[in-house]
Amino acid sequence: MSALYADAVGVLEGWQAPSAEQDVLRKDYLAHLAARGDEGLWKPCSAGHITASALVVDPPRERVLLTLHATLRMWLQMGGHCEPEDTALAQAALREATEESGLPGLRLLAPQPVRLDRHLTPCAWHLDVQYAALAPEDALPVMSDESLDLRWFGYDEVADVADTSVRTLLAETRALL
């Protein structure tokens, strides 16, 4: 098994889910990995695959950076598929957040996930492991080719543009702040 597989299992086994619903997802993710091994991490796995994301927050300014995803056409946190060079879920989430936001110097709010979210996408089910990342002061985001738009939203504005998953991720991130 790969280092990423070992990390994913370790993260999910050690994570204290904040609710019974989240614990069910945690166990489902572990069962998915146990049944598929490394294959369960990668995009070609049509039964679904682990993804990693990070909500980029700027606590002093009470705002969050969201991307208007080019394929899904929804305002989302940064994130996506694990890559062969990834050795840890947290590192994959930070890599994705950096690539999609153009913000150098992002750092995770905590080494453990904030929450889990399973959702259907055009390629397969995403078993998303969601983190939070802190934006460096005065950093200017740069839109990637995966986005139609990239924009800061005040915490109170997120409910008007994002789905329940993003709203919940923001609420749980704010509770950690």
Secondary structure, DSSP 8 states (H G I E B T S, - for coil): --HHHHHHHHHHHH---SSHHHHHHHHHHHHHHHHHGGGGGSTT-TT-EEEEEEEEEEGGGTEEEEEEETTT-SEE-EEEE--TT---HHHHHHHHHHHHH--TT-EES-SS-SEEEEEE-SSSEEEEEEEEEE--TT------TTEEEEEEEEGGGHHHHB-HHHHHHHHHHHHH-
